[in-house]
Amino acid sequence: MSDRILLTDGVQPQSLVDVLDRLLDTGVVADGQIVLTVAGVDLVYLGVRALLASVDTAARMTMLPGGKSSS
């Protein structure tokens, strides 16, 4: 018989739907850079920035104080 130790520290397991809901509610930004260099010369630079958020969250992020949009 194997002994298993369950270490939860009071944290309840969350479903994938709960995790996605929280990520979309708060928003997630991924930022990265790739540079292709040959013989010390930069040939290709690729910069990527992605925002994953719900429409409501994105609208809240772009609103300025006073209810006016930034555009």
Contact map, one row per residue, 1 for C-alpha under 8 A:
11100000000000000000000000000000000000000000000000000000000000000000000
11110000000000000000000000000000000000000000000000000000000000000000000
11111000000000000000000000000000000000000000000000000000000000000000000
01111100000000000000000000000000000000000000000000000000000000000000000
00111110000000000000000000000000000000000000000000000000000000000000000
00011111000000000000000000000000000000000000000000000000000000000000000
00001111100000000000000000000000000000000000000000000000000000000000000
00000111111100000000000000000000000000000000000000000000000000000000000
00000011111000000000000000000000000000000000000000000000000000000000000
00000001111100000000000000000000000000000000000000000000000000000000000
00000001111110000000000000000000000000000000000000000000000000000000000
00000001011111000000000000000000000000000000000000000000000000000000000
00000000001111100000000000000000000000000000000000000000000000000000000
00000000000111110110000000000000000000000000000000000000000000000000000
00000000000011111110000000000000000000000000000000000000000000000000000
00000000000001111111000000000000000000000000000000000000000000000000000
00000000000000111111100000000000000000000000000000000000000000000000000
00000000000001111111110000000000000000000000000000000000000000000000000
00000000000001111111111000000000000000000000000000000000000000000000000
00000000000000011111111100000000000000000000000000000000000000000000000
00000000000000001111111110000000000000000000000000000000000000000000000
00000000000000000111111111000000000000000000000000000000000000000000000
00000000000000000011111111110000000000000000000000011000000000000000000
00000000000000000001111111110000000000000000000000011100100000000000000
00000000000000000000111111100000000000000000000000001100100000000000000
00000000000000000000011111110000000000000000000000001000100000000000000
00000000000000000000001111111000000000000000000000111100110000000000000
00000000000000000000001101111100000000000000000000111000000000000000000
00000000000000000000000000111110000000000000000011110000000000000000000
00000000000000000000000000011111000000000000000111100000000000000000000
00000000000000000000000000001111100000000000001111000000000000000000000
00000000000000000000000000000111110000000000001110000000000000000000000
00000000000000000000000000000011111000000000111100000000000000000000000
00000000000000000000000000000001111100000001111000000000000000000000000
00000000000000000000000000000000111110000111110000000000000000000000000
00000000000000000000000000000000011111000111100000000000000000000000000
00000000000000000000000000000000001111111111000000000000000000000000000
00000000000000000000000000000000000111111110000000000000000000000000000
00000000000000000000000000000000000011111000000000000000000000000000000
00000000000000000000000000000000000011111100000000000000000000000000000
00000000000000000000000000000000000011111110000000000000000000000000000
00000000000000000000000000000000001111011111100000000000000000000000000
00000000000000000000000000000000001111001111100000000000000000000000000
00000000000000000000000000000000011110000111110000000000000000000000000
00000000000000000000000000000000111100000111111000000000000000000000000
00000000000000000000000000000000111000000001111100000000000000000000000
00000000000000000000000000000011110000000000111110000000000000000000000
00000000000000000000000000000111100000000000011111000000000000000000000
00000000000000000000000000001111000000000000001111100000000000000000000
00000000000000000000000000001110000000000000000111110000000000000000000
00000000000000000000000000111100000000000000000011111000000000000000000
00000000000000000000001100111000000000000000000001111100000000000000000
00000000000000000000001111110000000000000000000000111110110000000000000
00000000000000000000000110100000000000000000000000011111110000000000000
00000000000000000000000000000000000000000000000000001111111000000000000
00000000000000000000000000000000000000000000000000000111111100000000000
00000000000000000000000111100000000000000000000000001111111110000000000
00000000000000000000000000100000000000000000000000001111111111000000000
00000000000000000000000000000000000000000000000000000011111111100000000
00000000000000000000000000000000000000000000000000000001111111100000000
00000000000000000000000000000000000000000000000000000000111111100000000
00000000000000000000000000000000000000000000000000000000011111110000110
00000000000000000000000000000000000000000000000000000000001111111011110
00000000000000000000000000000000000000000000000000000000000001111111110
00000000000000000000000000000000000000000000000000000000000000111111000
00000000000000000000000000000000000000000000000000000000000000011111000
00000000000000000000000000000000000000000000000000000000000000111111100
00000000000000000000000000000000000000000000000000000000000000111111110
00000000000000000000000000000000000000000000000000000000000001110011111
00000000000000000000000000000000000000000000000000000000000001110001111
00000000000000000000000000000000000000000000000000000000000000000000111
